[in-house]
Amino acid sequence: MKAAFIREIGTPSVIEYGELPTPEPRANEVLVKVGAVSVNPIDTYIRAGQVAMASKFPYIIGCDLAGTVVKVGSEAKRFSVGDRVWGSNQGLFGRQGTFADFASVDERWLYRTPPGMTDQEAAAGALVGLTAHLGLFQHADLRPGEVVFVNGGAGGVGSCVVQLAKATGAFVVTTGGNDESLAVCKKLGADLALNYHAPNIDDQLRAFSLPHGGIQLWVETQREPTLDRTISLMAPRGRIMLMAGRQARPELPVGPFYVKDLRLIGFSMFNGTPEEQRHAAEGLNALYELNRWRPHIGKVMPLSEAAAAHQLQEENTITKQGTLRGKIVLEP
């Protein structure tokens, strides 16, 4: 089979595209003919060695996939040949990744693809959709009528947060760096979309949120959070959820934090159990069928261009070039 893989950690240039053996499903696995995959920031961190998970080479990259079951392991019970499925959590903790014609996946990390959802959509929404759902509902206990703020509402996680929070009945505020991004945010359902370059952005945040008591939930997707600023904008008993910034060491203004009865929540999707992630996936599928959630695709490329896709992802994650809105999807 064709696959995108690495033999060593490094820059996007270490990604190769070539032939590898087609895997055989183990007892609890199913073999999926991959229809689409997507690129996440975590994929680039693993490839670069910033997150030490690439331990056995050649190492197939990628977390997300969508496709069709073509073979079932002897102990796998949830799926049959011909079922369309999607999933994430591959390429982690010793598991091979998804950037290939075929992937053998433990059935616990797979979910049925709803009728009408394309493989492109399913792959694009996998990691980011699970992240948004687990974060908002399991960890942050989002409730209707609350004000939610999320940076980068046109991005992968941000676009899912906007849609899921709106589907719950929250008021959603988000940001973008240009008119195109702001238009995407509004189309996704944001009540207020602000240009993060605006000098008066905090005044606009206060003007919108104070009639509702302030910001009840701040979803921090930035690599370098500014907690002093964030805490000043929070409502009493609000929650701040951190889900990015592995190397960040921000100052925590303890006084303003505790006198507001605030809570600080750390959250990584990869810590979710198979049962927790399946519950989130079923919630996402239901919202898709109700037309309340649509994965946001920014660019579609062939799998053979995986190195260029990683470069594009890094340019927008690390150097913030602003050339990408939505997910990068690759097709074998």
C-alpha positions in Angstrom: 0.0 0.0 0.0 1.0 3.7 -0.4 1.7 5.6 2.8 3.1 8.8 4.2 5.7 8.0 6.8 8.9 9.0 8.5 12.2 7.2 9.2 13.4 9.9 11.6 12.0 13.0 13.4 12.6 16.4 11.8 11.1 19.0 9.5 8.3 18.3 7.0 11.0 17.3 4.6 11.5 14.0 6.4 8.1 12.8 5.3 8.3 10.1 2.6 5.5 8.8 0.4 6.0 5.3 -0.8 5.2 1.6 -0.4 4.7 -0.2 3.0 3.2 -3.5 3.8 -0.6 -3.5 4.1 -1.4 -4.3 7.8 -3.3 -7.3 9.0 -5.9 -6.6 11.7 -5.3 -8.1 15.1 -8.1 -9.8 16.9 -9.7 -6.6 18.2 -9.0 -4.5 15.1 -10.7 -3.8 11.8 -8.9 -3.0 8.5 -10.1 0.3 7.1 -9.7 1.3 3.4 -8.9 4.9 4.0 -11.0 7.5 2.2 -9.7 10.6 3.8 -7.4 11.8 6.6 -6.8 15.2 8.1 -3.8 17.1 9.5 -3.6 18.3 13.2 -1.0 20.4 15.0 -0.3 17.3 17.2 0.8 15.5 14.0 3.4 18.1 13.3 4.7 18.0 16.9 5.1 14.2 16.8 6.9 14.4 13.4 9.2 17.0 14.8 10.0 15.1 18.0 8.4 17.8 20.2 6.0 15.1 21.5 7.9 11.8 21.9 5.5 9.3 20.4 7.3 8.2 17.2 9.2 5.3 18.6 9.2 2.6 15.9 10.3 3.4 12.3 9.1 3.5 9.6 6.4 5.5 11.4 3.1 6.2 9.6 2.0 9.7 10.6 -1.6 11.0 11.3 -4.3 10.7 13.9 -7.6 11.0 12.0 -9.2 8.9 9.4 -12.5 8.0 7.6 -13.2 5.1 5.3 -14.8 1.7 4.9 -14.2 -1.5 6.8 -12.8 -4.2 4.5 -11.7 -6.9 7.0 -12.6 -7.7 10.6 -10.5 -9.2 13.4 -11.6 -12.4 15.1 -12.7 -10.7 18.3 -14.0 -7.4 16.8 -17.8 -7.2 17.2 -18.9 -3.6 16.5 -18.4 -3.4 12.8 -18.9 -5.5 9.6 -17.3 -5.4 6.2 -18.8 -2.5 4.3 -19.5 -0.3 7.3 -18.3 3.3 6.9 -16.4 4.5 9.9 -14.4 7.5 11.2 -12.0 7.9 14.1 -9.0 9.5 15.7 -6.3 8.6 18.3 -4.1 6.8 15.9 -0.3 7.6 15.6 -0.2 7.8 19.4 1.2 5.7 22.2 2.8 3.2 19.9 -0.1 3.0 17.4 0.7 3.4 13.8 -0.9 6.4 12.1 -3.5 6.8 9.3 -1.8 8.4 6.4 -2.0 5.3 4.2 -4.3 3.4 1.8 -5.2 1.1 4.7 -5.2 1.4 8.5 -5.7 -1.4 11.0 -7.5 0.2 14.0 -8.7 -1.1 17.4 -12.5 -1.0 17.0 -12.8 1.0 20.3 -11.5 4.1 18.5 -13.9 3.9 15.6 -17.4 5.2 15.1 -20.1 4.8 12.4 -20.2 7.5 9.8 -23.7 9.1 9.6 -25.6 8.8 6.3 -24.8 11.9 4.1 -21.5 12.6 5.8 -18.6 12.4 3.3 -15.2 10.8 4.3 -13.7 14.3 3.8 -16.1 15.7 6.5 -15.7 12.8 8.8 -11.9 13.0 8.8 -11.9 16.8 9.1 -14.2 16.6 12.2 -12.5 13.7 14.0 -9.9 15.0 16.4 -11.2 18.6 16.6 -14.8 17.5 17.0 -14.0 15.1 19.8 -11.8 17.8 21.4 -14.6 20.4 21.3 -17.3 18.0 22.6 -15.3 16.5 25.4 -14.0 19.9 26.5 -17.3 21.8 26.4 -19.5 19.1 28.0 -17.4 16.6 30.0 -14.8 19.0 31.4 -16.4 22.5 31.3 -20.0 21.6 31.9 -21.3 24.2 29.4 -24.9 25.3 30.0 -27.5 27.1 27.9 -27.4 30.9 28.1 -23.7 31.1 29.1 -21.2 33.3 27.2 -18.4 31.3 25.6 -15.2 32.8 24.2 -12.9 30.9 21.9 -9.9 32.2 20.0 -9.8 31.4 16.3 -13.3 30.5 15.4 -12.4 29.7 11.8 -9.8 27.1 12.8 -10.1 23.4 13.5 -11.1 23.3 17.2 -12.5 26.8 17.2 -15.0 26.1 14.4 -16.3 23.1 16.3 -16.5 25.0 19.6 -18.6 27.7 17.9 -21.1 25.3 16.4 -21.4 23.0 19.4 -21.8 25.9 21.9 -24.4 27.5 19.7 -26.3 24.1 19.4 -26.4 24.1 23.2 -27.9 27.6 23.4 -24.8 29.5 24.5 -23.8 33.0 23.4 -20.5 32.6 21.4 -17.8 35.2 20.9 -14.8 34.4 18.8 -11.9 36.0 16.9 -10.2 36.0 13.5 -7.3 37.8 11.9 -9.0 39.1 8.8 -12.4 39.7 7.1 -12.5 36.3 5.5 -12.0 34.5 8.9 -14.6 36.7 10.5 -17.1 35.9 7.8 -16.5 32.2 8.4 -17.1 32.7 12.1 -20.4 34.4 11.6 -21.5 31.7 9.1 -20.7 29.1 11.7 -23.0 30.8 14.1 -20.9 33.1 16.2 -22.9 35.9 17.9 -19.9 38.2 17.9 -16.7 37.8 15.8 -13.9 40.3 16.5 -10.6 41.0 14.7 -7.9 40.1 17.2 -5.7 42.9 15.8 -8.3 45.5 17.0 -6.9 47.8 19.7 -10.2 47.9 21.5 -11.0 44.2 21.4 -11.3 43.9 25.2 -13.7 46.8 25.4 -15.9 45.0 22.7 -15.7 41.8 24.7 -16.9 43.6 27.9 -19.7 45.4 26.1 -21.1 42.2 24.8 -20.6 39.9 27.8 -21.3 42.2 30.8 -25.1 42.2 30.2 -24.8 38.4 30.6 -22.6 38.7 33.7 -19.3 38.4 31.8 -17.6 35.4 30.1 -18.6 32.2 31.8 -16.4 29.9 29.7 -13.1 30.8 28.1 -11.8 28.1 25.7 -8.1 28.9 25.3 -6.7 27.5 22.0 -3.6 29.8 21.9 -0.1 28.5 22.5 0.8 31.4 24.7 -2.2 32.3 27.0 -2.4 35.7 28.7 -4.1 34.7 32.0 -4.0 38.2 33.5 -6.1 39.6 30.6 -8.4 36.5 30.5 -9.2 36.6 34.2 -10.1 40.3 34.0 -12.8 39.5 31.5 -14.3 36.5 33.3 -17.6 36.4 35.1 -17.6 35.3 38.7 -17.4 31.5 39.0 -16.4 31.2 35.3 -14.2 28.5 33.9 -11.0 28.9 31.9 -10.1 25.8 29.9 -6.5 25.3 28.7 -5.9 22.9 25.8 -2.8 24.2 24.1 0.7 25.6 24.8 2.9 22.7 25.9 5.8 24.9 26.5 3.8 27.9 27.9 4.6 29.2 31.4 2.3 32.1 31.9 2.0 34.0 35.1 -1.2 33.4 37.2 -2.6 36.4 39.0 -3.8 34.5 42.0 -5.7 37.4 43.7 -8.0 38.3 40.8 -8.4 34.6 40.1 -9.6 33.4 43.5 -11.7 36.4 44.5 -13.9 35.6 41.4 -14.3 32.0 42.4 -12.8 31.0 39.0 -11.8 27.5 37.9 -8.8 26.6 35.7 -9.3 23.4 33.7 -6.5 21.5 31.9 -7.7 19.3 29.1 -6.2 17.0 26.5 -8.4 14.9 24.3 -6.0 12.0 24.2 -6.6 11.4 27.9 -10.2 10.5 27.2 -11.2 6.8 27.6 -12.6 4.9 24.7 -16.0 5.1 26.4 -15.8 8.8 26.9 -14.7 9.4 23.3 -17.4 7.1 21.9 -20.0 9.1 23.9 -18.7 12.3 22.3 -18.6 10.8 18.9 -22.2 9.7 19.1 -23.1 13.3 20.2 -21.3 14.7 17.2 -23.0 12.3 14.8 -26.4 13.3 16.2 -25.6 17.0 15.8 -24.5 16.3 12.2 -27.8 14.6 11.4 -29.6 17.6 12.9 -27.6 19.9 10.7 -26.1 21.6 13.8 -22.5 20.7 13.2 -20.5 20.6 10.0 -16.7 20.0 10.0 -15.0 23.0 8.4 -12.7 22.0 5.6 -10.1 24.6 4.5 -8.1 22.7 1.9 -8.1 19.3 0.2 -4.8 17.7 -1.1 -3.6 14.3 -2.2 -2.0 12.1 0.4 1.2 12.2 -1.7 1.5 15.9 -0.7 1.6 15.1 3.0 4.9 17.0 3.5 3.5 20.2 2.0 0.4 19.7 4.1 2.5 19.6 7.3 4.4 22.7 6.2 1.1 24.5 5.6 -0.2 23.4 9.1 3.0 24.6 10.8 2.9 28.0 9.0 -0.5 28.6 10.4 0.0 27.0 13.9 3.4 28.3 14.7 4.1 31.4 12.6 0.4 32.3 12.3 0.5 33.3 8.6 -3.3 33.2 8.4 -3.4 31.3 5.1 -5.6 28.5 6.4 -9.2 28.5 7.6 -10.5 25.1 8.5 -8.9 21.7 8.3 -6.5 20.3 5.8 -7.9 17.0 4.4 -5.8 14.5 2.4 -7.1 11.8 0.1 -5.2 8.6 -0.8 
